[in-house]
Amino acid sequence: MSSIPANLRYAESHEWVLDNGDGTVTIGISDHAQEALGDVVFVELPEVGRSLELKEEFGVVESVKAASDLYAPVAGEVIAVNEALEDAPETLNESPYEDGWIMKVRVEDAAQLDDLLDADGYQAVASADD
């Protein structure tokens, strides 16, 4: 069973969002997503400074089984990326909610966070995938 932390919000496309409380969010992929992908071998990160539209593709995660596009769960400006993933993409498998974060974004409209799923809502989406 995948871990689904209650303090995060989730997109149906399997990205998680942590509200940092300062107008920024940290974004990664869910435990469910990394389990479905299998061993991650490459992560394409967005450029810092890039402006993202809601649901815009911003990167790719490649595993031994598949490649999966990443979609912005909120609109805003990329202010940081987890460069450690370039040398250690398997961190997404080992620590999807802590060390495996993908990017930090300055949110354009905080109300978009309210449109994301809570842990129970995401559990229903993840269960439907199984």
C-alpha positions as CSV (number, residue, x, y, z in Angstrom):
1,M,0.0,0.0,0.0
2,S,1.4,3.4,-1.0
3,S,2.0,6.1,1.6
4,I,-0.2,9.2,1.2
5,P,0.7,11.9,3.7
6,A,-2.3,13.9,5.0
7,N,-0.3,17.2,5.1
8,L,0.0,17.3,1.3
9,R,-2.3,18.1,-1.6
10,Y,-2.4,16.0,-4.8
11,A,-3.1,16.2,-8.5
12,E,-4.9,13.5,-10.3
13,S,-1.7,13.2,-12.4
14,H,0.1,12.0,-9.3
15,E,2.1,15.0,-8.3
16,W,2.1,16.1,-4.6
17,V,2.2,19.7,-3.4
18,L,3.5,20.9,0.0
19,D,2.4,24.5,0.9
20,N,5.5,26.1,2.4
21,G,3.3,28.8,3.9
22,D,5.2,31.7,2.2
23,G,3.6,31.8,-1.2
24,T,5.7,28.9,-2.4
25,V,5.1,25.2,-2.8
26,T,7.3,22.1,-3.1
27,I,6.3,19.6,-5.7
28,G,7.2,16.0,-6.3
29,I,5.6,12.7,-7.4
30,S,3.6,10.4,-5.1
31,D,4.7,7.2,-3.6
32,H,2.0,5.5,-5.8
33,A,3.5,7.1,-8.9
34,Q,7.1,6.0,-8.1
35,E,5.8,2.4,-7.3
36,A,4.0,2.3,-10.7
37,L,7.0,3.5,-12.6
38,G,9.5,1.1,-11.0
39,D,13.2,1.9,-10.7
40,V,13.7,5.6,-11.8
41,V,16.8,6.1,-14.0
42,F,16.4,9.7,-15.2
43,V,14.6,12.9,-14.2
44,E,14.2,15.9,-16.6
45,L,13.9,19.0,-14.4
46,P,12.5,22.3,-15.5
47,E,14.6,25.5,-15.7
48,V,14.7,27.8,-12.7
49,G,12.8,31.0,-13.7
50,R,10.4,29.1,-16.0
51,S,6.8,30.3,-15.8
52,L,4.4,27.3,-15.6
53,E,0.7,27.3,-16.5
54,L,-1.6,25.0,-14.6
55,K,-1.4,21.4,-15.9
56,E,1.5,22.3,-18.2
57,E,4.1,19.6,-18.8
58,F,7.3,20.6,-17.0
59,G,9.5,17.5,-17.1
60,V,9.8,13.7,-17.5
61,V,10.6,10.8,-15.1
62,E,12.0,7.8,-16.9
63,S,12.2,4.4,-15.3
64,V,13.3,0.9,-16.5
65,K,9.7,0.3,-17.4
66,A,8.3,3.6,-18.8
67,A,8.6,7.3,-19.2
68,S,6.0,9.6,-17.5
69,D,5.4,13.2,-18.1
70,L,5.1,15.6,-15.2
71,Y,2.4,18.2,-15.0
72,A,2.3,21.4,-13.0
73,P,-0.4,21.1,-10.3
74,V,-0.3,24.9,-9.8
75,A,0.7,27.8,-12.0
76,G,3.7,29.9,-11.1
77,E,7.4,30.5,-11.4
78,V,10.0,27.7,-10.8
79,I,12.3,29.1,-8.1
80,A,14.4,26.0,-7.3
81,V,14.9,22.5,-8.7
82,N,16.3,19.4,-6.9
83,E,19.6,19.1,-8.8
84,A,20.6,16.1,-6.7
85,L,18.1,14.1,-8.8
86,E,20.3,14.5,-11.9
87,D,23.0,12.3,-10.3
88,A,20.7,10.2,-8.1
89,P,17.3,9.8,-9.8
90,E,16.6,6.7,-7.7
91,T,16.0,9.2,-4.8
92,L,12.4,9.4,-6.2
93,N,12.0,5.8,-5.4
94,E,13.7,5.9,-2.0
95,S,12.2,9.1,-0.6
96,P,9.4,10.5,-2.8
97,Y,8.1,12.9,-0.1
98,E,11.3,14.2,1.4
99,D,14.6,14.0,-0.5
100,G,12.9,13.2,-3.8
101,W,11.2,16.6,-4.2
102,I,11.4,17.9,-7.8
103,M,10.9,21.6,-7.7
104,K,9.8,24.6,-5.7
105,V,7.3,27.1,-7.3
106,R,6.2,30.6,-6.3
107,V,2.4,30.2,-6.7
108,E,0.6,32.6,-9.0
109,D,-2.8,32.0,-7.3
110,A,-3.0,30.3,-3.9
111,A,-6.7,29.4,-4.5
112,Q,-5.4,26.7,-6.9
113,L,-4.2,24.8,-3.9
114,D,-7.9,24.4,-2.9
115,D,-8.6,22.6,-6.2
116,L,-6.1,19.8,-5.5
117,L,-7.1,16.6,-3.8
118,D,-6.6,15.9,-0.1
119,A,-5.2,12.5,1.0
120,D,-8.6,10.8,1.0
121,G,-9.4,12.1,-2.5
122,Y,-6.0,11.0,-3.8
123,Q,-6.4,7.6,-2.2
124,A,-9.5,7.1,-4.3
125,V,-7.7,8.1,-7.5
126,A,-4.7,5.9,-6.7
127,S,-6.9,2.9,-5.9
128,A,-8.7,3.3,-9.2
129,D,-5.3,2.9,-10.9
130,D,-4.6,-0.4,-9.3
